[in-house]
Amino acid sequence: MNTKYKKLGIGIVLDTIGLIPIPFLDIVWAPISGYIMTKMYKGTSGKIAGIVSFLEEILPLDIIPTFTIMWIYTYLIQKEDASKKERKETAVIDV
């Protein structure tokens, strides 16, 4: 199985854990969630996602699938942006 799809599966499991409506679990899970997010996704976007994940879990907003959204951003949205940038750079070089 491809690494990116393993990350998606792990993200879905972690989002499901975050949906468990036990207040004590949220207090414990919030920092763990933020830490895991920063380890799964490197760089600035991973750090921002870690902060968002922590806040989402510590506040009563447990309906946002943060890990899945980050996977979509990383593997679908950023990929599109990178390919557009690459085409634009190639067009400049061809001139």
MODAPE-V523742 format. One record per run of one state. SS is the DSSP state (alpha for helix, beta for strand, coil for the rest). FROM is the first residue (numbers start at 1). TO is the last residue. If there is no record, write none. Layout:
((SS;FROM;TO) (SS;FROM;TO))
//
This chain:
((coil;1;2) (alpha;3;18) (coil;19;22) (alpha;23;40) (coil;41;42) (alpha;43;58) (coil;59;65) (alpha;66;94) (coil;95;95))
//
